[in-house]
Amino acid sequence: MPGEPLIRLYNYDHPPVRPLVPGDTAEHCGGRIVGLLFTGLVGYRSEDAAAYHAMASSIVTADSTVFTITLKPGWTFHDGTPVLARHFVQAWNHTAYGPNEQANAAAFEKILGYAEVHPEVHPDGRPPSTDRLAGLRVLDDHRFEVTLAEPFSIFPTLLGSPAFLPLPDVFFADRARYLRRPVGNGRYRLVRAEAGAGHLLTAFEDYRGVDRPGPGSLLLLHYPDRDSAYQALLAGELDYLDALPQDAVADRRGVRELAGRVVGRPGLMLQALAFPSYLPGYDDPDLRKAVSLAIDRPEIIARALGGGQRPADGWSVEGVGGRLPGQAGRYCTFDPVAAREHLDRSGFDGTLEFHSPASARGWLGALSEGVGRVLGLDCSLVLYDRVRDYYDAVENRTVTGIFRADWAADYPALENFLRPLFHSDGPFNDTGYARPEFDALLAAADAAPDEAVATARYRAAERLLAQDMPHVPLWQEWATAGYSARLGNVRMTSQGDLDLHAVTVRSDCP
């Protein structure tokens, strides 16, 4: 039985943007809550992000096109109703159906029938002809079948993503009731959500997963910024801050002020600089290579970031399935002579702009100063006090220069570091990058007869990026968290969250 102690967790600087519906949750704040309320067919191990069967007892295929999924028996939703195969199929159909306008609808584009349920694929605006994916079929209470439009060898790895979670009957029978208090099948159930008071969750005692929670209750709190959250941590008002302010990490002030209560590990996140290929000058691969070669990654990591990050050598990070070191060739190596040669070929002689949220002022300032010194160009920072303003500028393509582009894996596979960012139709392709050969290699990898062949083709696609450098890889992020004196046995998961299976709460601390 879980104990009663409460742990207070930081949960970003704003409440969830959209309702806590798995298929409609695509931002970090809501995603963290959904991840506690629900458990999917597949989970990702806390120590290394490797995929494992969570609610699924088996996922079987003979051709990477038709998958038979069998559920473990005995699982229930928080309202006591059993989790059955139809709850997955109904949820997936709801998310994929275009008129429902769910944020994660594109996750189902590989399933047979997506073109019929999602109107955006019809350029003439025709409405969907059905509200059910042809590729989903319930076999019995604990088995269902998924048929893809074409082979996709790594499909099972995707099934830990929020889009593929189940929904209970109450969601379809009484939507308003569900939205007031979402019902999941995960480690924690929602007790209350109040404006300004955060989200209170308690452990679900009938949870059947292997990742059982330790603490009995969680309070997820919002703060205006990480500096405010850090001050709350120092004051004993917060128990876990998943990412300390960068300046507190860089000068090791956080270690001193928290009396050593700091944990860290490499995260499944790549920090990069993106180039707007839709703007003259920035559309030249030689300029991108010049900037990349002018960056002394180890020096910036040591001087401005605290030393934990790992310099990038490609477009994925350690811990990702299929990663091959050195894919960026020599372009992630500091080489001032080669940098100036590429700059000369580009003909660029203007001012380099670097756009970012203000939180990156320290390291981005050091980076731009070094690039300007090597290339002999003027560099300027364009900083956004509100993160939302920055993302709006990126998404609307109103940025007027290079912009920061971090990417955290939705699932730990090389494909997830390539398709969303660089496919010509990728949902997060904010640079406007388009190369038919790249798209074709991704398609060939998807259709591979097995995972080994698929991996070789994804790697070939990644190598093409070295020719164009739409993003300049910088480093694998190092996640640094701080915690209060109330907590013991603190470990960070591969996703950067507090390991709730391991953590303890001291009874002698209020």
C-alpha positions, 0 to 999 in steps of 0.5 A: 500500500502506498504511504500518505506523504505528499510530494510537491512537484514543479509543473512548468509556468502555466496550467495545461493549455488543453483539456487532460485528454491524452489525444489532445495533450501535446505540451509539457505541463499537461503531458506530465499530468497525463503521464501520471494518470494513464498507462499505455500499452508500452512504457519506457524504462526509467533507467535507459528509456528502453521500451517494455510492455506495460498494459500489453502482454504481447504485440505480434506481427509477421509483416510489420503491417498487421499487429495483434495486440493482447492486453494484460487482464485485470487492469481497471480505470480509476472508476473501477471499470475494466480496461478492455481492447475497445477502450484503446480502439475507441480512443484512437478513433476519437483522436484520429477523427479530424472534426474532433481537432485533437492535437495528436491526430497525426500520430495515427497517419500510418494506420489504414484509413487515416485519409478517410477520417481526417479531412486535412489530407483532402486539399478540396476540403471534403469532410471525412467519410467515416469516423473509424479507422479501417485499420482497427479491429476489436478481436475480443475483450483483451485483443485488438488488431492494428493494420497499417497502410504500409509496413512500419517496423518500429510501430510498437515503440511508438505505443508509449506515446500519449496519443495511444492511451485508452479512454474510459466509457465516461469520456464518451458517455458524459464528456463534461463529467470526465473533463471536470475530473479525468479518469485514467488507468495509471499510477495516480488518480486526480483528486482536484485541479484548481486555478492557482492551486495546482493539481492534487493526485493520489496513488491508485491502490489498484494499479497493476503496473510494475512501476508502482508509486512510492508517495501517496500523494502528489501536488503539481504546482505552477510558478511564473518561471524557474527562478521563482520555483527555485526560490520556493525549493530553497524555502521548503515550499517545493520538493522537486524542481526538475530543471534548476535555473541555468545560472544556478547550475553553471556556477554551481550555486545550486549545489551549495545552496541546496547542500548537495541535494542535486541530481543529474543525468543526460536527457533524451534531448538535443539542443540545436540551432535552426536556420529559417530556410525561407529567409535569404542568406539563412537558406545557404548550407555553407552559412550553416556549416560556417556557424557550426564550425565556429562553435567551440562546444566543449568550451561553452559547455564548460564556461556557460553551462556547468559542464554536464552536457555532451557535445553533439556529433549528429541529430540524435543523442545517446540512449536513443535506439538506432543512434550512430555516432559521428553522423554530422561528420566534421561539422560539429568540430571547432575549426575556425579556418574551415568556418571562414572558408564556408562563410566566404562560399556563402557570401553572407556579410550581414548581422547574424541574429540568434532568437531564443527565450530569455532563459538562454541568455547566458550560453547563447550570448557566449555562443554568439560572441564566439561565432562573431569573433571567428567569422568576423560578423556582427551578432545580435541576440533577440530574446523573448521574455515570454516563452509563448511569444517565442514559440508563436514567432517560430511557428508563424515564421516571423523570426528573422534569424537563427533560432534555438531548437531543442527536441525531446524524444516522444519515444526513444527511436532515431526516427523520432529525431528525424521525421517530426523536424526534417520531413517536408511535412513534419509537424515541427518542421519550423525551418521549411527544410525540404529534400525529396531524397530525405523523405524517400529514405524515411519512407524506405526505412518505414517499409523495411522488413525488419528493424535492422534494415530500418535502422540502416535506412534511418541512418542514411537519411540522417547522413543527408542532413550533414549536407544541408545542416538545417539544424546545427546540433549543439549538445545533448542536454544534461538534466539537473534537478534539485530536491528538498530535505524531505526526500530520500533515494532521489533518482531521475528517470530517463525522461527527467522526471522524479522516479516515483517508484524509488523515492522516499519521504522522511517522516521527521521533515514536515 
